[in-house]
Amino acid sequence: MSARDEFLAGDRPDDVALFLADSFVSGDKLADYGESVPGGVLLVVPGETGRNVFKKATGMDAMSFAKEAMGTEGTVAADLAGADCPEGDHDVEFVFAFAEEQNEEVGGLYAEGDVIHAYAYCSCGTSFSHKWVAGER
């Protein structure tokens, strides 16, 4: 099972996943460390390392970006290698995701299983979020 498959199954709650479009990794060493996917590279790395890589690649603090993106719902690809911008047909520049372990006390989606939180940024400047129960997409 690949690191991405383990992440999407909720088996790597201490890691983060990053999709970076080719425009972010062209000529960058990051492409050597991740999984090549159509349009970019996908990395699954330990949380702190991932947040640092995210900041270096995008110039943004990962958690501040996630907080901003929570205000707009969109659709992130189930494989994390892209997304559909809610503002139109634009290119997604990056996706930042993490898994949160099941928490029945919180209820809702969190009672159903581990939850994948994914945040995307589009070339039009729109940030948006999507979350789902791990393994259900």
C-alpha positions as CSV (number, residue, x, y, z in Angstrom):
1,M,0.0,0.0,0.0
2,S,1.4,3.4,-0.9
3,A,1.8,6.3,1.6
4,R,-1.1,8.1,-0.1
5,D,-3.3,5.0,0.2
6,E,-2.4,4.7,3.9
7,F,-3.1,8.4,4.4
8,L,-6.5,8.3,2.6
9,A,-7.5,5.2,4.7
10,G,-6.8,7.3,7.8
11,D,-3.8,5.2,8.8
12,R,-1.4,8.1,9.0
13,P,-3.0,10.7,11.3
14,D,0.4,12.2,12.2
15,D,1.2,13.0,8.5
16,V,0.0,15.6,6.0
17,A,-0.5,15.2,2.3
18,L,0.5,17.9,-0.2
19,F,-0.4,18.2,-3.8
20,L,1.7,20.8,-5.6
21,A,1.0,21.7,-9.2
22,D,3.9,21.6,-11.7
23,S,4.1,25.4,-11.4
24,F,5.3,25.0,-7.8
25,V,7.7,22.1,-8.3
26,S,9.2,22.7,-11.8
27,G,12.9,22.5,-11.3
28,D,12.5,21.9,-7.6
29,K,13.9,19.0,-5.6
30,L,10.4,18.4,-4.2
31,A,9.5,16.5,-7.4
32,D,12.2,13.9,-6.5
33,Y,10.6,13.2,-3.1
34,G,6.9,12.9,-4.0
35,E,4.7,10.8,-6.2
36,S,4.4,12.1,-9.7
37,V,0.7,12.6,-10.5
38,P,-0.9,14.3,-13.5
39,G,-0.3,18.0,-13.2
40,G,2.1,17.9,-10.3
41,V,3.5,16.0,-7.4
42,L,1.9,14.5,-4.3
43,L,3.8,14.1,-1.0
44,V,2.8,12.4,2.3
45,V,5.2,13.4,5.0
46,P,5.3,13.8,8.8
47,G,3.2,16.7,10.0
48,E,5.8,19.3,11.0
49,T,7.9,18.6,7.9
50,G,4.8,18.9,5.7
51,R,3.9,22.2,7.2
52,N,7.4,23.5,6.6
53,V,7.4,22.2,3.0
54,F,4.0,23.8,2.4
55,K,5.3,27.2,3.7
56,K,8.5,27.0,1.6
57,A,6.5,26.0,-1.6
58,T,3.6,28.4,-1.2
59,G,4.8,31.2,1.1
60,M,1.8,30.6,3.4
61,D,1.4,29.2,6.9
62,A,-0.4,25.9,6.5
63,M,-2.8,26.2,9.4
64,S,-3.6,29.9,8.6
65,F,-4.3,28.8,5.0
66,A,-6.6,25.9,6.3
67,K,-8.5,28.3,8.6
68,E,-9.1,30.7,5.7
69,A,-10.1,27.9,3.3
70,M,-12.7,26.5,5.8
71,G,-15.0,29.4,4.9
72,T,-15.7,28.1,1.4
73,E,-16.8,24.6,0.5
74,G,-15.5,22.9,-2.6
75,T,-14.6,19.5,-4.0
76,V,-11.1,18.1,-3.6
77,A,-10.3,15.0,-5.6
78,A,-10.6,11.8,-3.6
79,D,-6.9,11.0,-4.5
80,L,-5.9,14.6,-3.4
81,A,-4.3,15.3,-6.8
82,G,-6.5,18.2,-7.7
83,A,-9.8,19.8,-7.0
84,D,-12.8,21.6,-8.6
85,C,-12.9,25.3,-7.8
86,P,-16.3,26.5,-6.7
87,E,-15.8,29.7,-8.6
88,G,-15.3,28.1,-12.0
89,D,-13.1,26.1,-14.2
90,H,-9.7,27.1,-12.9
91,D,-6.4,25.2,-12.2
92,V,-5.8,24.1,-8.6
93,E,-2.3,25.2,-7.5
94,F,-2.0,23.2,-4.3
95,V,-3.8,21.0,-1.8
96,F,-3.0,20.6,1.9
97,A,-4.6,17.7,3.8
98,F,-4.5,16.0,7.1
99,A,-6.5,13.1,8.8
100,E,-8.2,13.4,12.1
101,E,-9.0,10.2,14.0
102,Q,-12.5,9.1,14.7
103,N,-14.1,10.9,17.7
104,E,-17.6,9.7,18.6
105,E,-17.9,12.3,21.3
106,V,-17.8,15.1,18.7
107,G,-20.5,13.4,16.7
108,G,-21.5,14.0,13.0
109,L,-18.9,13.0,10.5
110,Y,-16.3,12.4,13.2
111,A,-18.4,9.7,14.8
112,E,-18.5,7.8,11.5
113,G,-14.7,7.3,11.2
114,D,-11.4,9.0,10.6
115,V,-12.0,12.3,8.7
116,I,-9.8,13.6,5.9
117,H,-9.6,17.4,5.9
118,A,-8.4,18.8,2.6
119,Y,-7.8,22.5,1.7
120,A,-7.2,23.7,-1.9
121,Y,-6.0,26.9,-3.5
122,C,-7.0,27.8,-7.0
123,S,-5.3,30.0,-9.7
124,C,-8.1,32.5,-9.3
125,G,-7.2,33.1,-5.7
126,T,-10.0,31.1,-4.2
127,S,-9.3,28.9,-1.1
128,F,-11.7,26.2,-0.3
129,S,-12.2,23.1,1.8
130,H,-13.6,19.6,1.7
131,K,-13.8,16.9,4.3
132,W,-15.0,13.3,4.2
133,V,-14.8,10.0,6.1
134,A,-11.6,8.2,5.2
135,G,-12.1,5.3,2.8
136,E,-15.6,6.4,1.7
137,R,-14.7,8.2,-1.5
